[in-house]
Amino acid sequence: MKKVFSLFFFLSFLLFLCQKVELKKVTDSSQVFKGEIAGTPVTMHLYFAGIADCSLYQYFVEGWYYYDKYQKKIPLTGVYNYGNLSLYNFGTKQKQNSKILKEQITSPQKVEKTNEISQALQPKEYILFDQDATKKNTLPGQFYMDKKVQPAQLFTRNSMIYRYNNYIILPNNKKINTYDFINKAGGNQLISYTSGENGNRVLLYFEHTSNLNACGRCGASEGEKGYRVLYFTKDWNYKNYQEFLTESCLESIYDTTKTKSKDRKTIQYKVGKSDSSPAYAFTVDIENASIVKSK
């Protein structure tokens, strides 16, 4: 009997370990892309090299690319602009002209004129990638050299180099990144998680900037704050999520009161009337990784 109990305890312990959920924050400042130029395979490595003015959707990039067959690195400098990439090789003047390019691009308006400014510096070759809504899995572009134009593409729909990744490590060797399906601002913290007959839940608290474009509305705000409940199947396949704001510049939510239960297992929030919704309340159940909203 003692051996049976010990075996049961051991198996239960293993099951508990297998159900562990973790959150890991990794901020990327560089990316490696695979693609083609004129049908020839290439690899491109780009890294974040500073914001042009005030938006994290517009910034300088540096790096290189090579043709996979030869692997000789060709230096690149340029600009990431809301998903579009403008990349230049200035030959023997790469370092000098890269510096001049950055000095001349000082505003969102100048970012839009990147190619015009770069052409005055006489690039040896350059590649322009433009997002195309009709392309599902690639970023199309054109390669320019010696007055010749060749088709180019990157095998990705996401060309952003600077990324706030929040990886949720799940049981069964599964992993999801909130960057891919919630938003690009990160700022999540793991509070609790639970499993049940109807599926699994993960409770997150978050704080992040309201707008990655500091020039735009709420760009200087302290940020968005609140909770998210992520819903999964019994096999930990992601289904959807719900978001509950406690503070928001974008939604004009500021007058929120917070009350903790004596056992600290639940927290009640009363959210005041905002521009977009009437006043309401919600209760965070930490132990059960759930949130119940009420009027």
Salt bridges, closest charged atoms under 4 A:
GLU62 OE2 - LYS102 NZ 2.91
ASP68 OD2 - LYS34 NZ 3.94
GLU197 OE1 - LYS234 NZ 3.68
GLU243 OE1 - ARG228 NE 2.71
GLU247 OE1 - LYS225 NZ 3.80
GLU287 OE1 - LYS265 NZ 3.58
